[in-house]
Amino acid sequence: MSTSSEYISPTTRMQALLGTLPYLAFGLAGMIGNLISNYSMSGHDVEMVMYALGLIGLLIGWIHNFPLWSYGYLGISLLIAWFNTDVSINGVRWGYRIWLPLIVIVLLAMLWRRSLEPLRTFFRDVWNDWTRLTFLMYALGGFMALIYDESHNPYPLLFMAGSTLIVAAGAWFFLRSSTLVGRILSIAVGFILGMGLIAISYLTWDWRAYYGLSPADTWGGNLGVAPIGVLFWLLILFWPVVFVPIQWVGRRWRG
């Protein structure tokens, strides 16, 4: 695997904090939604606040030619818009209207810059550094590790807080890493540990009885998270590595 060395450099601590914020906010939004749902209130509006944060970060990042820290904001914005397109939550159904704020932000950014340079920079950067696209995909991985909708563990906030810190730490170490291996490990370990905490949460409540299933023969049957499924999601997160052989073939073809 190779990535142009000029693209593998650590961000500043402030930039790393900015890049980590979406994951901290995402986890916090989930905890608030879980908490107020216990009082027969809808936590969906909290997610929309998270959407607004993602869009603001995306706008600032676009204006500044998509620095590395901004990829998380783009990922979160796309994820929330996509997830809410064809789903009804607590009677709220946005449909394709959910994409309108994102379209408005894109138009504002283009009017502000009056140039396609940010887009050219974005595509050039992800082509030369595939880990940037993996970091964008980490929004989806973080979502998988932070979603506890089907968990009825007696201590959900404790597990959600732990998952939030783990996923955010993965983003932080990615942004602060100065090596390709460091970036890969940051994403992989952050996701695996986050999913591992979900597995522990399932082991600490009788979810099989809750869903009317027979008791598992082994402790592994109570995990609630399939190891093969985690490997599948890792493939999704790291699919941009296919750029490497494509680039190699291109260089060989050009001689």
Protein Blocks (a to p, Z undefined) as FASTA:
>chain_A
ZZdfklmccddfklmmmmmmmmmmmmmmmmmmmmmmmnopafklmmmmmmmmmmmmmmmm
mmnoppaklmmmmmmmmmmmmmmmmcceehiafbjmlmmmmmmmmmmmmmmnopaklmmm
mmmmmmmmmklmmmmmmmmmmmmmmpcklpccfblmlmmmmmmmmmmmmmmmmmmpcbfk
lmmmmmmmmmmmmmmmmmmmmmmpcfklmnopacdfbfklmnopafklmmmmmmmmmmmm
mmmmmmmmmmmmnZZ
